[in-house]
Structure formats: structure tokens, C-alpha cells
Amino acid sequence: MKIGILTRNINSWSSTQLREALVSRGVKPVSFSFPDLLAQIACKPYLKGNGLKVLEDLDALFVRPIGRGSLEELVFRMDILYRLERLGLCVINPPEAIEHCVDKYDILAILEDKGIPVPRTAITENTNEALKAFDDLGGDVVVKPIFGSRGVGVTRIVDPEIALTVFKAIRYHHGVIYIQQFIDHGHSDIRALFVGDRVVAAMRRVAQNWKTNYSQGAQPKSLSLDPALEDLAIKSAKSVGCKVAGVDILESSMGPMIVDVNSQPGWKGLQEVSKTKIADEIVSFILSESKK
């Protein structure tokens, strides 16, 4: 049996953990990136690279971060995943779930449609409308790139003049203005890791400021997740079709809110404070899905 790991960095910590977990089960891991691949139409193999025939050689494909790229590159990468899925390869996460999760407007809209609590958020291409929304959201907002991760490009704004400058800069570069009410959360949040149909591990991320990303320096703390929050994380991941997901929860005076569902999560920080062998949990799920 062979399981593919499709990632931008085949030597990343999480990818290495997956390879080791697969090898321990007697399964051969095959790691590669999108630029390694050649897609073909009207001739076979439909997808190959580095001596690998993807459809013919793999029993399943696990998608780690697909990497930055131009619009053409990203659309082409998603096209590849959709075709592999159509042709019968087990792809985790499904491409539709990945598409939902990389788009911050789409993911929160879906969650709200499912009755899941999310922060008040405004998205627009109009600078004047963004300024009105800035006031409507209390004059204390977080501005985020609509496509982005790890807290990169995220900033908090409380001054209307600075808001106008930032909004104009975003529009100058043809960006979409995405602003969200700032929620006082005591410099911490919760990351729950969902695999299959359950949460396998959770942590509290504690920071020195309002940004709680592990990659931005937040410290992981062990956490026994409250059953109500566990149910909320499961519902959130399932709402967008994820099989494996990192669900981010803010606790506030208004109750818990989901701020993100990450379809390509890392788990280094979580593993530091969890007794669960996370890579083993993910591999067990991949193998069970591949047999279907």
C-alpha cells in the first residue's frame, strides 16, 4: 500500500510525523509537491511526476498545505484534486472542503447558515462601505486578508483615519476589504483537532497580545475540551465537509464563536501538550477511508 502526502514542504514537521506513522504501519509514504506533477488529458497516466503515476500507484492522497501561488497556479492545483477525486482516488481533505476553508468569507457564511456562532464580519470592495462597517462594528476591528493563514497580514485597527488608509491600500492592490469585530478573548483561544468524526486533541493557545497563532509565538497549554465546545467543533468541521480540520474557537462574553476552520492544519504545538499521538490518529483514519 502507498499513501501520498501532497505538500509544499515535504520535510515539514507534520509531514515527517505522517511519514513515520505510515512506515510504522508497513505503509509506504510518497511525498511530493504540485510543481512536481504533470497533468495529461486524452492520454495516460492522467497525473504523474518523479516516477509516480498518481492514480495507478496511490491508495489515498493526504493534502497538506498546497502553498502560495498565482491565481492560475491555485486554480490548476484545485482542478487536479477535483479530477483525482472524480476518478476515484481517496483525497483527504476533499477539494470542496479545502476551497471552502481557504476563503474566509465563504467559511464563515457557511457556518452561519448552519446556525454556528461566528463574529460579526463585513466584506466589501467599496472603501466607503468599509468605513461605514468600521463604525457599525464598534470602531475596533481586525482586518484580515480574505485568503491567508497563520495570522500573516492580520491587523487590529481602532482609528478611523488609519482604517481609511489601510482600506485604500487594500483596494489599490485590488484586494477585498475583510473586517471583523474585535472580540475581547483574554489573549487566548482554543484549537480543536477534528479527525473523522471526533475531536482527537485540543489545546488552549495563550499569547502576549491578541494574536493567538502558534506560528506567531502563542504558547500551547493542555486542555480537556468542554463537551459543548467539542460538539461545536465537530459540527463546524462537518458543515464544510472536512475529514481532518483544526477548528479555532474564541470564548467571549457573548459565548463561544468559531473564527476559523483550517482544512490543512499543522499540529506541532498541539502535540507538545497532548498525550494522543496525532499523526497515528490521522493515519488510522486515512487507511480506513482508503479501504472504502
Order of alpha helices (4+ residues) and beta strands (2+ residues): beta-alpha-beta-beta-beta-beta-alpha-beta-alpha-beta-alpha-alpha-beta-alpha-beta-beta-alpha-beta-beta-beta-beta-alpha-beta-beta-alpha-alpha
